[in-house]
Amino acid sequence: MRRTRQIEPQVDGVGVRLYTPDEAAELLRCKASWLKEQARLRRIPFTMVAGSYRFALDHLTQIIEANEHHPTDRQQPAPRRHKIDDPPAEGVQLRARRPRRRLRAS
């Protein structure tokens, strides 16, 4: 059986507690690979310590706030590009594309 440990947000007397991507992912309930990728792309705040990503509690709070979505006043579905019921335009001749690969001669 796999044992999971509970990670509690802490600030010790000396300084700010830095979380590894695995620990931060457990707190945020996401994948560590997502955190690493977002940090690599500079989309989320992080600290680099000895070549490794680390996240302070303030960083985690900023990540949560940056990804927060609020409901709009009116809920409308996204507009469709094409209506399914639209008939094809008259007089339009469809043409086949050339194959991307050459067919093998058998």
C-alpha positions as CSV (number, residue, x, y, z in Angstrom):
1,M,0.0,0.0,0.0
2,R,1.3,3.4,-0.9
3,R,1.6,5.8,2.0
4,T,1.1,9.5,1.4
5,R,2.2,12.1,3.8
6,Q,0.2,15.2,4.5
7,I,2.0,18.4,3.6
8,E,1.1,21.4,5.7
9,P,1.9,24.9,4.7
10,Q,4.6,26.2,7.1
11,V,6.8,29.2,7.7
12,D,9.7,28.4,9.9
13,G,11.4,30.9,12.2
14,V,14.4,31.3,9.9
15,G,12.7,32.0,6.6
16,V,10.1,30.9,4.1
17,R,9.5,27.2,3.5
18,L,10.2,26.3,-0.1
19,Y,8.2,23.4,-1.6
20,T,9.5,21.0,-4.2
21,P,7.4,20.6,-7.4
22,D,6.0,17.3,-5.9
23,E,5.1,18.9,-2.6
24,A,3.6,21.9,-4.3
25,A,1.6,19.7,-6.7
26,E,0.2,17.8,-3.8
27,L,-1.0,21.0,-2.2
28,L,-2.5,22.3,-5.4
29,R,-3.8,18.9,-6.4
30,C,-2.2,19.0,-9.8
31,K,0.7,17.2,-11.5
32,A,4.3,18.1,-10.7
33,S,5.0,18.0,-14.5
34,W,2.4,20.7,-15.1
35,L,4.1,23.0,-12.5
36,K,7.6,22.4,-13.9
37,E,6.4,23.1,-17.5
38,Q,4.6,26.3,-16.5
39,A,7.6,27.4,-14.6
40,R,9.9,26.6,-17.5
41,L,7.6,28.7,-19.8
42,R,7.7,31.5,-17.1
43,R,3.9,31.4,-16.7
44,I,3.9,31.0,-12.9
45,P,6.1,32.4,-10.2
46,F,8.9,30.2,-8.8
47,T,12.3,30.3,-7.2
48,M,15.3,28.5,-8.7
49,V,17.6,27.0,-6.1
50,A,20.6,25.0,-7.2
51,G,19.0,24.4,-10.6
52,S,15.7,23.1,-9.2
53,Y,12.3,24.7,-9.1
54,R,11.0,25.6,-5.7
55,F,7.7,27.2,-4.7
56,A,7.0,29.4,-1.7
57,L,3.6,29.7,-0.2
58,D,3.2,33.1,-1.7
59,H,4.0,31.6,-5.1
60,L,1.2,29.0,-4.6
61,T,-1.2,31.7,-3.7
62,Q,-0.4,33.7,-6.8
63,I,-0.8,30.6,-9.0
64,I,-4.2,29.9,-7.5
65,E,-5.3,33.6,-8.0
66,A,-3.9,33.7,-11.6
67,N,-5.9,30.6,-12.6
68,E,-9.1,31.7,-10.9
69,H,-12.2,32.1,-13.1
70,H,-15.3,34.1,-12.1
71,P,-18.8,33.6,-13.6
72,T,-20.0,36.1,-16.1
73,D,-23.3,37.9,-15.9
74,R,-24.9,36.0,-18.8
75,Q,-24.0,32.4,-19.5
76,Q,-23.8,32.0,-23.3
77,P,-22.3,29.1,-25.2
78,A,-19.4,29.8,-27.4
79,P,-20.5,30.7,-30.9
80,R,-20.2,27.9,-33.5
81,R,-18.1,28.6,-36.5
82,H,-20.5,26.7,-38.8
83,K,-24.0,25.7,-38.3
84,I,-24.6,22.0,-38.9
85,D,-28.0,22.7,-40.6
86,D,-26.5,25.1,-43.2
87,P,-26.8,23.7,-46.7
88,P,-23.6,23.8,-48.8
89,A,-23.3,26.9,-51.0
90,E,-24.7,26.4,-54.5
91,G,-22.3,26.4,-57.4
92,V,-19.3,25.4,-55.2
93,Q,-17.3,22.6,-56.7
94,L,-15.2,20.6,-54.2
95,R,-11.8,19.4,-55.3
96,A,-9.7,16.6,-53.7
97,R,-6.3,17.4,-52.4
98,R,-3.1,15.9,-53.7
99,P,-1.8,13.1,-51.5
100,R,0.8,14.2,-49.0
101,R,2.8,11.0,-49.5
102,R,3.5,9.4,-52.8
103,L,1.8,6.2,-53.3
104,R,4.1,3.2,-53.5
105,A,4.3,1.6,-56.9
106,S,3.5,-2.1,-56.4
